[in-house]
Amino acid sequence: MTIFAIGLAAGLLTAIVYVVVAGRAFLRIRTEILAGVDSSGTDAPDYERQGRNFGWKAAGGVVVSTLLLALVSTVGWTWYLLPFLAIGTSVTVIVAFLLDRPSSTDGS
């Protein structure tokens, strides 16, 4: 029961932060679009760098997902991992939102 309470508290906190950060990003983008900010000045090398080695990352994700599915179907305790993996994924998305924020030095 303790692990359930920990997972519930972590999940609720993560969900609240996730919604707040995503909402702020949505409102920022909406404001920029309504203000007519031109986004064509994006840095092309940044986009090219992000795509490098994606095949290895995707293959690693497929292997880990397949391994987790196999473990869940054969070992009962691995069911406890799945909620924490979902919470971890949400935390990772929150960090990505925070890192992707435009800096205050670029004129925003």
C-alpha positions as CSV (number, residue, x, y, z in Angstrom):
1,M,0.0,0.0,0.0
2,T,2.9,2.3,0.7
3,I,4.2,2.1,-2.9
4,F,0.7,3.0,-4.1
5,A,0.6,6.1,-1.9
6,I,4.1,7.1,-3.2
7,G,3.1,6.6,-6.8
8,L,-0.2,8.5,-6.3
9,A,1.5,11.5,-4.7
10,A,4.3,11.5,-7.4
11,G,1.7,11.1,-10.2
12,L,-0.5,13.9,-8.9
13,L,2.4,16.3,-8.4
14,T,3.8,15.4,-11.9
15,A,0.4,15.9,-13.5
16,I,-0.1,19.3,-12.0
17,V,3.4,20.5,-13.0
18,Y,2.9,19.0,-16.5
19,V,-0.4,20.8,-17.1
20,V,1.0,24.1,-15.8
21,V,4.2,23.9,-17.9
22,A,2.3,22.8,-21.0
23,G,-0.4,25.5,-20.5
24,R,2.3,28.2,-20.2
25,A,4.0,27.0,-23.4
26,F,0.6,27.0,-25.2
27,L,-0.3,30.5,-24.0
28,R,3.2,31.8,-25.0
29,I,2.9,30.3,-28.5
30,R,-0.7,31.6,-28.8
31,T,0.4,35.1,-27.8
32,E,3.3,35.0,-30.3
33,I,1.0,33.9,-33.1
34,L,-1.6,36.5,-32.3
35,A,1.1,39.2,-32.1
36,G,2.4,38.2,-35.6
37,V,5.9,37.1,-34.5
38,D,7.8,35.7,-37.4
39,S,9.2,32.3,-36.6
40,S,11.1,31.9,-39.9
41,G,14.4,32.9,-38.3
42,T,14.8,29.5,-36.7
43,D,18.3,28.1,-36.6
44,A,18.5,25.3,-39.2
45,P,21.7,23.7,-37.7
46,D,19.8,23.1,-34.4
47,Y,17.1,21.1,-36.2
48,E,19.7,19.1,-38.1
49,R,21.6,18.4,-34.9
50,Q,18.4,17.1,-33.2
51,G,17.9,14.5,-35.9
52,R,21.3,13.0,-35.6
53,N,21.5,9.4,-34.2
54,F,17.7,9.2,-34.0
55,G,17.8,5.7,-35.5
56,W,19.8,4.4,-32.5
57,K,17.6,6.1,-30.0
58,A,14.4,4.8,-31.6
59,A,15.9,1.2,-31.8
60,G,16.9,1.4,-28.2
61,G,13.4,2.5,-27.3
62,V,11.9,-0.5,-29.2
63,V,14.3,-2.9,-27.5
64,V,13.5,-1.6,-24.0
65,S,9.8,-1.6,-24.7
66,T,9.9,-5.1,-26.0
67,L,11.9,-6.2,-22.9
68,L,9.4,-4.5,-20.5
69,L,6.5,-6.2,-22.3
70,A,8.2,-9.6,-22.0
71,L,9.0,-9.0,-18.3
72,V,5.4,-7.9,-17.5
73,S,4.0,-11.0,-19.2
74,T,6.4,-13.4,-17.3
75,V,7.3,-11.7,-13.9
76,G,4.6,-10.3,-11.7
77,W,6.6,-7.7,-9.8
78,T,7.4,-5.8,-13.1
79,W,3.8,-4.4,-13.1
80,Y,4.9,-2.1,-10.3
81,L,7.5,-0.5,-12.7
82,L,4.9,0.7,-15.3
83,P,3.3,3.5,-13.3
84,F,6.7,4.8,-12.3
85,L,7.9,4.7,-15.9
86,A,4.9,6.7,-17.0
87,I,5.7,9.3,-14.2
88,G,9.3,9.4,-15.4
89,T,8.2,10.0,-18.9
90,S,6.1,12.9,-17.8
91,V,9.0,14.4,-15.8
92,T,11.2,14.1,-18.9
93,V,8.6,15.9,-21.0
94,I,8.4,18.7,-18.3
95,V,12.2,19.0,-18.5
96,A,12.0,19.3,-22.3
97,F,9.4,22.0,-22.0
98,L,11.6,23.9,-19.6
99,L,14.7,23.5,-21.7
100,D,12.9,24.6,-24.8
101,R,11.7,27.9,-23.4
102,P,13.0,30.8,-25.3
103,S,15.7,32.7,-23.3
104,S,15.0,36.2,-22.1
105,T,18.2,37.4,-24.0
106,D,16.8,36.7,-27.5
107,G,14.4,39.6,-27.4
108,S,11.3,37.6,-26.2
